[in-house]
C-alpha cells in the first residue's frame, strides 16, 4: 500500500512540476496552451478569444509542454516526457510525429524552436547540450559546462539564459556576445523580441533593450508563462486563469 | 626654433613628430640632470626644442606644459612619473564588465584632471554586456554632476563615431584599467592603429598585444591619441588633501553653504555637503569616494603632496 501511495505521490509531483500553461505568439495571434487538458486557445492582441482547439487527437497519452508556430503551415507541439515532437499543419492537425528519444536516444528539453523550414533547434533534458534536427539528422551544436536555465531561438539568433548571463548566438550558431544579468533575481525564463529580451523572475519581468543596453524592471502578479509582441507583455495569471497584457 | 611633438620614448631616446616626419632624438645630457624629482623628464605630448648638428637631433628643452598627467613612480618614492602632457581631452575609459566599473578609480582621475584643468570625458565601454542598474546609477550620477558619459561597444560599433569626432585634430589621452578596451576602441577609430602599435611595440604576450608604454599616435582623423598603460593605482601627485574639495565640482559648488569657511566636509557640524549626501542631492558614491581619497591623501601627504618649486 505504501508503495502505491509513493508511486502516486511521485506521479503527482512530476505532473505538477511541469508547466500546465504555455504562451506563444505568431503574427498578431497569441496561443495559450493548456498542456494538461490538451487544449489550445487562440487570442488576438486585444485578448479576445478567437478560437479554441482540442489537441487530444494528436496524442491520447502524455502531456503537452510547449506549442510554437513557425509559419501559417507549420506548428510544433512538444511532449518532453515521452520525447516526442508533433508537427502540425495549417489546421493544427497532426502531420508528423518525431520520436526523438526513441530515434536518437536523448531526452529533450520542453521547448523546441523551428529555425528554418525543416530545421528544429532542440536542447537536452539535462540543459547542457543544444542540437539541430534537420531531416531527422541530429547534430550537436553547443555544449554548456554550466547547465542553462532556459533558451529561446528565433530567426534572429539563439538566446541562452544562464544564472549570471545571457549568451547570444547568431542564427548560424556563431557566438555574438554575453549580457550580464543580476543573479540575485533568480531569473527563470527568457523571451526575445525585435527590440530586446524579456527575462522573467518571480513576480517581476526585466526587459533588456538592444538599443540602449539597459534593463527595465516591472513588477506584476503573473506566472512564469509569458510572451511578448513589440512592447506588449502578455502573461497568464494562474490565480484568475486569465490572459493579461501590460504595456511596457 | 625647431619645435617638435614628443610621441614616445624610453627615458633616453624619444620619437618626435617634426615637420610632418617622425624622427628619433636623444635626450641632451643637461636634461637628464633635471630629473631629481621626476621619473622620465620628457613625456608624450611634450612640445620640445630640438638642436641639430645637421645630421642628428638632440632634444634640448621641454617647452612649458599646459597640463600634465602624472603618478608616483613605481620605484623611488617622491619621484613623479609624468605619463602625458598638453592634453586637450582626457578620455577616461571604464567598462561595465570584466573589469566592472570602478568609481573609485574614476573619481581619483576626475579630481586630478580637474586640478590639471584637463577637459575629461568618461567612456563606458563593453555595453554589449548590458548596463545593470548599479552602473546606470553611477552613469546618471556623473551626468548629473555635469560630466559627459559616452556609452560605447566595440563589439557592436556603438557610439564610436562620437569618440572619433572628439579626437579629431586634438591631443587626447586614453586612461583606464587594463582590459577595459582602450586599444580596441582606438583600433576602431583608426583601423591602422593596431599595426602602428605592433610596429612600435617591443612587448608581446603570447601573441596578444597589451599596451605597456605610453605612446602618442597620429590618427587618420588628424588627431593624436595617447594610449596609456593599464593603470591599477592612480596616485594623486601634487594634490593637497585640503584642496581635494575644490576638484569635486558638486562639493565645490556647495562649499559656500557650509557653516565653516574652511570646512573639509568630513565630519564638521553644519556641513552642507554631508547634508546633501544624506538627502541624495549629490550621489552617495561620489561622497564616499571623496572621503576615501581624502583619507588616502591625508595618510600619504608626505608621499604625494610636493608642490612644484
Interface residues (C-beta under 8 A of the other chain):
Chain A: X176 X177 X178 X179 X180 X181 X182 X208 X212 X213 X214 X215 X217
Chain B: X96 X97 X127 X128 X129 X130 X131 X132 X133 X136 X151 X153 X155 X156 X158
